[in-house]
């Protein structure tokens, strides 16, 4: 079972199965779909994803890094919230235009 504790690409659909030790013990698997990304340097990008977790749709904005094998991996830096807050989050981001 420990061999499965990695990010695994599922076909070419853009969906990923994300495993953690805690999730495996609780039998929780989060399926994520990348919406888009913004390269912020040669080795870092910000990735916007949606996922289903415990019956709710989640929005994830997270920093990813280019690893030694040439693939991008996620970091702990980012936010994850229920999609019911998306409209308020967009309003908050749009306030940056008023500065």
ABEGO torsion letter per residue (X at the ends): XAAABBBBBBEAAGBBBBBBAAAAAAGBBBBBBBABBBBABAABBBBBBBBBBGGBBBBBBBBBBBBAAGBBBBBABEBBBBAAAAAAAAAAAAAAAAX
